[in-house]
Amino acid sequence: MAKQIFSKPQCLKENIFHYCPGCGHSIAHRLVAEVIDELGIRGKVIGVPPAGCAVLAYNYFDIDMIEAQHGRGPALATGIKRTLPDRVVFSYQGDGDLAAIGIAESFHAANRGENITVIFINNAVYGMTGGQMAPTTMLEQKTTTSPSGRNKTLDGYPVKVCELFSQLPGTTYIERCSVSSPATVNKAKKAIKKAFQCQIDGRGFSLVEILSACPTNWKMTPVNSCKWIDDVMNKEFPLGVFKDIPPAAEKSERHSS
């Protein structure tokens, strides 16, 4: 009898994803579910899905989830964690949800060092509402509301969340990943697992940014979308660890900040 080496995570329901073909949300969902299973925290984890493409995430995760108003994920996650400190609480957010309407909630939760985890999906556009320019849209990138490309004089520069949040004394672990290839998917899973472990250990705010394909709004095939992440997005949003404070160094670093 053949040995089964690959199966659906227990934390995912049988429902079929509503995401477009090639969308990175489905990969990110699976990675989060695999990490929850491996850490054995299914019975104590609470997820906070956003408005936007992932608004129906509660249909896919077989865990406790509480929907947040647009941009308010970190505020809701903060309330849950402070009320139920023994739970593992994560907010799952897109670039518009986190870096536009929710920038204040996200920034100040990070600055306070709330012991929560944020999974941040960056596809550089507003995916659900038609591909409009987002805070993370790159210069010269064309969208439905920047048909000639993002103009730095009119629109400003793309917001770089990892670079920004890593400067805050309340953050402990910040990493940017991608899901454009099997190798980057594996690295993203390790980052998500480390972020959850950071929270379990009571070390403060952790965030994993994931560069994710949006073939429909980028008007590309799924394969070309992954190539575009590697060839274009990675130059604007370089992958890597932006902050990782060793446990022994946390108190001294925050005190000096």
Secondary structure as the mmCIF struct_conf table of DSSP 4:
data_model
#
loop_
_struct_conf.conf_type_id
_struct_conf.id
_struct_conf.beg_label_comp_id
_struct_conf.beg_label_asym_id
_struct_conf.beg_label_seq_id
_struct_conf.end_label_comp_id
_struct_conf.end_label_asym_id
_struct_conf.end_label_seq_id
HELX_LH_PP_P HELX_LH_PP_P1 ALA A 2 GLN A 4
TURN_TY1_P TURN_TY1_P1 GLN A 10 CYS A 11
STRN STRN1 LEU A 12 LEU A 12
BEND BEND1 GLU A 14 GLU A 14
HELX_LH_PP_P HELX_LH_PP_P2 ASN A 15 PHE A 17
BEND BEND2 TYR A 19 TYR A 19
HELX_LH_PP_P HELX_LH_PP_P3 CYS A 20 CYS A 20
TURN_TY1_P TURN_TY1_P2 PRO A 21 GLY A 22
BEND BEND3 GLY A 24 GLY A 24
HELX_RH_AL_P HELX_RH_AL_P1 HIS A 25 LEU A 39
TURN_TY1_P TURN_TY1_P3 GLY A 40 GLY A 40
TURN_TY1_P TURN_TY1_P4 ARG A 42 LYS A 44
STRN STRN2 VAL A 45 VAL A 48
BEND BEND4 ALA A 51 GLY A 52
HELX_RH_3T_P HELX_RH_3T_P1 CYS A 53 ASN A 59
TURN_TY1_P TURN_TY1_P5 TYR A 60 TYR A 60
STRN STRN3 PHE A 61 PHE A 61
BEND BEND5 ILE A 63 ILE A 63
STRN STRN4 ASP A 64 MET A 65
TURN_TY1_P TURN_TY1_P6 HIS A 70 GLY A 71
HELX_RH_AL_P HELX_RH_AL_P2 GLY A 73 THR A 83
BEND BEND6 LEU A 84 LEU A 84
TURN_TY1_P TURN_TY1_P7 PRO A 85 ASP A 86
BEND BEND7 ARG A 87 ARG A 87
STRN STRN5 VAL A 88 GLY A 94
HELX_RH_AL_P HELX_RH_AL_P3 ASP A 95 GLY A 96
HELX_RH_PI_P HELX_RH_PI_P1 ASP A 97 ILE A 101
TURN_TY1_P TURN_TY1_P8 GLY A 102 GLY A 102
HELX_RH_AL_P HELX_RH_AL_P4 ILE A 103 ARG A 112
TURN_TY1_P TURN_TY1_P9 GLY A 113 GLY A 113
BEND BEND8 ASN A 115 ASN A 115
STRN STRN6 THR A 117 ASN A 122
BEND BEND9 ALA A 124 ALA A 124
STRN STRN7 VAL A 125 TYR A 126
TURN_TY1_P TURN_TY1_P10 GLY A 127 GLY A 130
BEND BEND10 GLY A 131 GLY A 131
STRN STRN8 GLN A 132 MET A 133
TURN_TY1_P TURN_TY1_P11 PRO A 135 THR A 136
HELX_LH_PP_P HELX_LH_PP_P4 THR A 137 MET A 138
STRN STRN9 LEU A 139 LEU A 139
TURN_TY1_P TURN_TY1_P12 GLU A 140 GLU A 140
STRN STRN10 THR A 143 THR A 143
TURN_TY1_P TURN_TY1_P13 THR A 144 THR A 145
STRN STRN11 SER A 146 SER A 146
TURN_TY1_P TURN_TY1_P14 PRO A 147 SER A 148
STRN STRN12 ARG A 150 ARG A 150
HELX_RH_AL_P HELX_RH_AL_P5 LYS A 152 ASP A 155
HELX_LH_PP_P HELX_LH_PP_P5 TYR A 157 VAL A 159
HELX_RH_AL_P HELX_RH_AL_P6 VAL A 161 PHE A 165
TURN_TY1_P TURN_TY1_P15 SER A 166 GLN A 167
BEND BEND11 LEU A 168 LEU A 168
TURN_TY1_P TURN_TY1_P16 PRO A 169 GLY A 170
STRN STRN13 THR A 171 SER A 178
BEND BEND12 SER A 180 SER A 181
HELX_RH_AL_P HELX_RH_AL_P7 PRO A 182 ILE A 200
TURN_TY1_P TURN_TY1_P17 ASP A 201 GLY A 202
STRN STRN14 PHE A 205 LEU A 211
HELX_RH_AL_P HELX_RH_AL_P8 PRO A 215 TRP A 218
TURN_TY1_P TURN_TY1_P18 LYS A 219 LYS A 219
BEND BEND13 MET A 220 MET A 220
HELX_RH_AL_P HELX_RH_AL_P9 PRO A 222 TRP A 228
HELX_RH_PI_P HELX_RH_PI_P2 ILE A 229 MET A 233
HELX_RH_AL_P HELX_RH_AL_P10 ASN A 234 GLU A 236
BEND BEND14 PHE A 237 PHE A 237
STRN STRN15 GLY A 240 ASP A 244
HELX_RH_3T_P HELX_RH_3T_P2 PRO A 247 ALA A 249
HELX_RH_AL_P HELX_RH_AL_P11 GLU A 250 SER A 256
#
